[in-house]
Amino acid sequence: MQKLSGNDEGIQYICKLIYEAYRVPVLWLDNAAVPRLALGLSAMDRPSVQGTGGLPAEVVALAGGSRSGAHKTGAGDPVLPRLHTTGFLENFIILQLPGAGGAIVTGPVLNAPVTGENAESLLRDHSIPPRQQASWLEYYSSLPVISLMRWYHAALLLHTLATGQALSVTELLLDAGTLAEPPPPADASPDLDLSYRREHTWLHHDPMQEREMFRHITDGDKAGLLRTHASFAEESYGRLSRKSQLRSKKNLAVSSITLATRAAIEGGLFWEIAYTLSDFHIQHIEELRDIPAVDRAMLAALCDFADQVADSRSARPSRISDRCRNYIFNHLYEELPLSRLAEYTGLNASYLSQLFKKETGTAISDYIQQQRIEEAKRLMELPGIMLSDIATRLHFNDQSYFTKVFKKYTGLTPRQYKQQR
């Protein structure tokens, strides 16, 4: 492949190819950080920009600065692409070119949409005043959304186009620029902390004790969980924050809930329920302002997981029926024909229907209707949702059919049920 140094046409060709392939902004900067080619950036207006060509200043600095420790692909070739994410969650690929070539910058893109409460909390974290938040939300809505793995592949493609050499995802992520971490504080040393804990016999808990506690969650045994939890000594917990005991407790709670989530899934709890419970309890703990409240909330969360597992195991069907029920739960707001479930389980539709009814006592179509009515009852508890909206979201043909099915399973019309609640 022809070298890119001094090859303006080749660089322009690569920029246009990446832009056409991914429909993401592409900018070519010279060594003085002056834009020579910009594709797709005109559609975006980043608020409070301090940089070049609509880019954050930190990205411009990375594009123009040297990369000590980066692995070269060969003499005179570009260094490996650098993946960079800003504090505002914008993602960029930065590829420095040899000689006077400058750098190709691809982005910004998002790996997931930034909308609603997520956007508001992110902007609060950066102390963005309310009067500027609308412009940031508009900016986020203009950014392309590309999954993380597809973004990695874009970096690999850019590298191969520029060098003619193959590159793996592992090599990309092991690049010093991608995984570089700031050095720990000068007074921080795991060896020193280990020595201190051993000297004062402030040892961490026995891992078998931890394993036993989470086994109780897998078994749905709240009583056993409480007994094992009570045997933990306060000093056996690690210190998970150097500056704040409250932050240390919250970090401990988050890690415990993470392990409890995995234990509950292993115990048969639908994974969407488990992950949603995890999100709910962690969000609640983050709002607390004192250590005793965090301790109580963490124990309540662990007990909640044990209770949920016990409830889900009270009538355990076969693995196939269980997979069907889990799939129905996750896709309740979609059309769920029998053919779709048969394709998911890999079974003949007729056989699956017979197996499900034999093991659960309910036909699949009836089970789906029951679950939709249960979901409708949960939605009725929420403010601002009309009955007609609930019927539409849960795929009932019309309001009268929704009323007929609802009364079949509850003995009440939706309006009567809502009034009673």
LINGI-V196639 format. One record per residue. N is the residue number from 1. RES is the residue in one small letter. PHI is phi in whole degrees, -180 to 180 (NA if undefined). D_CENTER is the distance of its C-alpha to the mean C-alpha in Angstrom with 1 decimal. Layout:
n-><N,N>
res-><RES,RES>
phi-><PHI,PHI>
d_center-><D_CENTER,D_CENTER>
This chain:
n-><1,2,3,4,5,6,7,8,9,10,11,12,13,14,15,16,17,18,19,20,21,22,23,24,25,26,27,28,29,30,31,32,33,34,35,36,37,38,39,40,41,42,43,44,45,46,47,48,49,50,51,52,53,54,55,56,57,58,59,60,61,62,63,64,65,66,67,68,69,70,71,72,73,74,75,76,77,78,79,80,81,82,83,84,85,86,87,88,89,90,91,92,93,94,95,96,97,98,99,100,101,102,103,104,105,106,107,108,109,110,111,112,113,114,115,116,117,118,119,120,121,122,123,124,125,126,127,128,129,130,131,132,133,134,135,136,137,138,139,140,141,142,143,144,145,146,147,148,149,150,151,152,153,154,155,156,157,158,159,160,161,162,163,164,165,166,167,168,169,170,171,172,173,174,175,176,177,178,179,180,181,182,183,184,185,186,187,188,189,190,191,192,193,194,195,196,197,198,199,200,201,202,203,204,205,206,207,208,209,210,211,212,213,214,215,216,217,218,219,220,221,222,223,224,225,226,227,228,229,230,231,232,233,234,235,236,237,238,239,240,241,242,243,244,245,246,247,248,249,250,251,252,253,254,255,256,257,258,259,260,261,262,263,264,265,266,267,268,269,270,271,272,273,274,275,276,277,278,279,280,281,282,283,284,285,286,287,288,289,290,291,292,293,294,295,296,297,298,299,300,301,302,303,304,305,306,307,308,309,310,311,312,313,314,315,316,317,318,319,320,321,322,323,324,325,326,327,328,329,330,331,332,333,334,335,336,337,338,339,340,341,342,343,344,345,346,347,348,349,350,351,352,353,354,355,356,357,358,359,360,361,362,363,364,365,366,367,368,369,370,371,372,373,374,375,376,377,378,379,380,381,382,383,384,385,386,387,388,389,390,391,392,393,394,395,396,397,398,399,400,401,402,403,404,405,406,407,408,409,410,411,412,413,414,415,416,417,418,419,420,421>
res-><m,q,k,l,s,g,n,d,e,g,i,q,y,i,c,k,l,i,y,e,a,y,r,v,p,v,l,w,l,d,n,a,a,v,p,r,l,a,l,g,l,s,a,m,d,r,p,s,v,q,g,t,g,g,l,p,a,e,v,v,a,l,a,g,g,s,r,s,g,a,h,k,t,g,a,g,d,p,v,l,p,r,l,h,t,t,g,f,l,e,n,f,i,i,l,q,l,p,g,a,g,g,a,i,v,t,g,p,v,l,n,a,p,v,t,g,e,n,a,e,s,l,l,r,d,h,s,i,p,p,r,q,q,a,s,w,l,e,y,y,s,s,l,p,v,i,s,l,m,r,w,y,h,a,a,l,l,l,h,t,l,a,t,g,q,a,l,s,v,t,e,l,l,l,d,a,g,t,l,a,e,p,p,p,p,a,d,a,s,p,d,l,d,l,s,y,r,r,e,h,t,w,l,h,h,d,p,m,q,e,r,e,m,f,r,h,i,t,d,g,d,k,a,g,l,l,r,t,h,a,s,f,a,e,e,s,y,g,r,l,s,r,k,s,q,l,r,s,k,k,n,l,a,v,s,s,i,t,l,a,t,r,a,a,i,e,g,g,l,f,w,e,i,a,y,t,l,s,d,f,h,i,q,h,i,e,e,l,r,d,i,p,a,v,d,r,a,m,l,a,a,l,c,d,f,a,d,q,v,a,d,s,r,s,a,r,p,s,r,i,s,d,r,c,r,n,y,i,f,n,h,l,y,e,e,l,p,l,s,r,l,a,e,y,t,g,l,n,a,s,y,l,s,q,l,f,k,k,e,t,g,t,a,i,s,d,y,i,q,q,q,r,i,e,e,a,k,r,l,m,e,l,p,g,i,m,l,s,d,i,a,t,r,l,h,f,n,d,q,s,y,f,t,k,v,f,k,k,y,t,g,l,t,p,r,q,y,k,q,q,r>
phi-><NA,-68,-65,-85,-60,77,-103,-63,-64,-65,-66,-62,-62,-63,-59,-67,-66,-63,-63,-69,-72,-116,53,-122,-62,-135,-130,-109,-107,-83,-66,-95,65,-93,-65,-105,-154,-134,-125,84,-77,-65,-80,-121,-133,-74,-66,53,-78,-127,177,-128,59,81,-101,-61,-59,-65,-72,-62,-64,-67,-70,-99,-87,-76,-119,-66,89,-75,-87,-78,-94,165,-61,82,-86,-64,-73,-64,-61,-107,-94,-133,-118,-79,-64,-93,71,-80,-110,-134,-114,-121,-122,-77,-103,-72,61,-95,-69,85,-153,-103,-116,-112,129,-85,-137,-110,-87,-155,-60,-112,-142,56,-64,-60,-66,-63,-68,-63,-68,-64,-59,-99,56,-76,-65,-54,-67,-99,-67,-62,-68,-68,-64,-65,-63,-61,-67,-87,-81,-65,-112,-130,-61,-61,-66,-65,-67,-59,-65,-63,-66,-64,-64,-60,-64,-67,-63,-81,-117,76,-116,-77,-147,-96,-61,-60,-62,-63,-76,-83,-58,-57,-71,-80,-106,-61,-123,-67,-65,-69,-57,-61,-92,-99,-150,-63,-65,-66,-65,-62,-61,-64,-66,-70,-62,-98,51,-95,-87,-67,-66,-67,-60,-67,-67,-64,-61,-64,-63,-77,-65,-63,-67,-59,-86,69,-106,-69,-62,-64,-60,-65,-63,-68,-62,-67,-83,-75,-84,-58,-74,-81,-78,-74,-98,-105,-151,-79,-107,-144,-69,-63,-65,-62,-65,-65,-62,-63,-64,-63,-66,-67,-66,-62,-66,-65,-61,-64,-64,-68,-63,-62,-80,108,-70,-53,-66,-68,-64,-62,-67,-67,-59,-59,-59,-61,-70,-67,-61,-63,-64,-63,-85,-76,-124,-145,-65,-58,-65,-66,-60,-66,-67,-65,-66,-63,-65,-62,-66,-60,-62,-62,-64,-63,-65,-61,-65,-73,-94,-65,-140,-76,-85,-71,-62,-65,-62,-64,-64,-61,-63,-65,-66,-61,-60,-73,-119,-64,-89,-119,-66,-130,-69,-58,-61,-69,-67,-64,-65,-66,-87,78,-113,-62,-58,-65,-65,-61,-61,-67,-64,-62,-69,-63,-88,-111,79,-135,-68,-59,-62,-67,-62,-63,-62,-58,-66,-70,-67,-62,-67,-61,-64,-67,-66,-65,-74,-91,-77,82,-109,-80,-61,-65,-67,-62,-61,-68,-63,-99,65,-88,-60,-156,-64,-68,-68,-59,-62,-62,-68,-61,-69,-60,-98,-120,81,-131,-77,-55,-67,-63,-63,-65,-65,-65,-71>
d_center-><39.4,40.9,39.8,37.8,39.8,42.0,40.9,39.8,39.8,37.6,34.9,35.1,34.8,31.6,30.1,31.1,29.9,26.3,26.5,27.8,25.5,22.2,23.5,21.9,24.1,26.2,28.6,31.4,32.7,35.9,36.6,37.5,34.1,36.0,34.2,36.2,34.0,31.2,29.5,27.2,27.0,29.5,27.1,25.0,26.2,24.2,25.6,27.3,27.3,29.2,29.4,30.8,30.4,27.6,25.6,24.5,27.1,24.9,24.2,27.9,28.8,26.7,28.3,31.7,31.6,32.4,29.9,31.5,30.3,28.8,30.0,32.4,32.8,36.5,39.2,38.8,35.5,32.3,30.0,26.6,24.1,22.0,18.3,17.9,15.2,17.0,16.3,15.7,12.8,15.3,15.4,18.8,20.7,24.0,26.9,30.1,33.2,36.4,39.5,39.6,36.9,34.4,30.7,28.5,25.4,22.8,20.4,19.0,16.1,12.5,9.7,8.3,10.9,11.8,14.0,15.5,14.8,11.8,14.4,17.1,15.5,14.7,18.3,19.7,18.3,20.3,23.3,23.5,26.4,26.1,28.6,26.3,23.1,24.3,24.8,21.3,19.8,22.3,21.3,17.6,18.7,20.8,18.3,17.4,13.9,13.6,11.0,10.7,13.3,15.5,15.5,16.7,19.3,20.5,21.2,23.0,25.0,26.0,27.2,29.2,30.8,31.8,33.1,33.8,32.1,29.3,26.2,23.6,19.8,20.8,23.5,21.4,18.8,21.8,23.5,24.5,23.1,19.5,19.3,21.9,21.5,23.9,26.7,26.6,29.2,32.7,33.4,30.3,31.3,29.9,33.4,35.0,32.7,33.4,37.1,37.1,35.3,37.8,40.7,40.0,38.7,35.5,33.7,30.2,30.1,31.0,28.0,30.0,30.0,26.2,26.0,28.6,26.7,23.5,25.9,27.2,23.8,23.8,27.3,26.7,29.3,28.9,32.3,31.8,28.5,30.4,33.3,31.2,29.2,32.6,33.8,31.3,33.2,31.6,32.5,30.7,27.3,26.2,26.0,22.4,23.3,26.6,27.2,26.3,27.0,24.9,21.8,22.7,22.8,19.5,17.9,19.9,18.8,15.0,15.9,18.2,15.8,13.4,16.5,17.7,14.8,15.6,19.3,19.1,17.5,20.3,22.7,22.0,19.7,17.7,14.2,12.9,15.4,14.3,10.6,11.9,14.6,12.4,10.6,14.2,16.0,13.9,14.2,17.8,18.5,17.3,19.9,22.7,25.4,27.5,27.2,29.0,26.6,23.6,25.6,26.4,22.9,21.6,24.5,24.0,20.4,21.6,24.5,22.3,20.5,24.0,25.4,22.8,23.5,27.2,27.1,25.2,27.8,30.8,31.5,29.8,30.5,30.3,27.2,27.7,28.1,25.1,23.0,24.5,23.8,20.2,20.0,22.0,19.8,16.7,18.8,21.3,21.0,22.1,25.5,26.0,29.2,30.5,30.4,26.6,26.4,29.1,27.3,24.1,26.3,28.8,31.7,34.6,33.9,37.2,36.6,33.1,34.6,37.4,35.2,32.8,35.8,37.6,34.9,33.6,36.8,35.1,34.9,31.5,32.4,33.5,30.4,28.2,30.5,30.4,26.6,26.7,29.3,27.4,24.4,27.0,28.4,25.1,24.7,28.3,27.4,25.3,27.3,27.9,27.2,30.4,31.6,31.9,28.3,27.3,29.7,28.4,24.7,25.7,28.0,31.3,34.0,35.5,36.0,39.1,37.4,34.5,37.2,39.1,36.2,35.1,38.7,39.0,36.3,36.9,40.5,39.7,38.8,35.5,37.5,39.4,36.3,34.7,38.0,38.4,34.9>
